[in-house]
Amino acid sequence: MSWDELYSALHRALADGTSDGFPRPSNGGLESACSSWGALHYALSCLLGWADVGQGLAKWYSAGKPTGDSKVLTLVEEVWGRNDLLDYYAAWAWKPRDAGWVLPQTADPFNGPSPTWLAQNSMWKDEEWWRAFIRRGFFHHHDPFYGGTDSLHLTAHTGREDQKPSQNPIVSWDNKSWSCVLISAGLKHWLADLEALKGTLPLSGEHSWHVDVFDRKTGWLGMYRRSRVTGCWFTGKHSIHMLGNAG
């Protein structure tokens, strides 16, 4: 499966500041679904640095899903928010990890998910939301919620699992501005290269290093900072990073 097929396109869309041309989720095959929803999972897990995407989405939904000046959340809303398709990913992230259903309740009332049970046992306690969600049933043949406990295998494919440091990453920093440029060998290396910077960048005291990351094939991957609270790298506002992290 190609969970990482759209990673480059995702970074380019964020760099360009527009979702025009970025493919929306479609009613295609399983591989297409894995690519689309895999890109969303990657954006929240790796770019925003959410250790718990369910928690991050619950707080974001509770606040009314504001995008503010977050390029990542703006893209998420524009691409996966259309037709409320994002709800299928959120429902998957909120439900208990060992729970899964092949059919909506409307298709099989005896084997489908119970809104009452989901409200009581999931991270999202709004029973009316669950009732409305279950009534919608399938929208596409493949989505994160229906098809089993983790039908698209998103849990194992966040974009971090195969990361290895580049053999010769290019790193340049300026102590006066606390800025750094990192040129990584590819999308399967940049996160590991960022992690490796923890022990090489000079101590910054009260300052935070701002690291512009480039991939030799894709181009600019964004500007990242390391949270003093979580110890994780993220792009955008720290308050948004904290939505999906304890602390």
Secondary structure, DSSP 8 states (H G I E B T S, - for coil): --TTTTHHHHHHHHHHT--TTS----S--HHHHHHHHHHHHHIIIIIS--S-HHHHHHHHHHTT---TT-HHHHHHHHHTSGGGTHHHHHHHHHS-TT--BSS-TTT-TTTS--HHHHHHHSS---HHHHHHHHHH--SSSS-SSBSBSSTT--TT-SS-TT----SS-EEEEETTTTEEEEEES-TTTHHHHHHHHTTTS---TT---EEEEEETTTEEEEEEEE-TTT--EESS-HHHHHHTS--
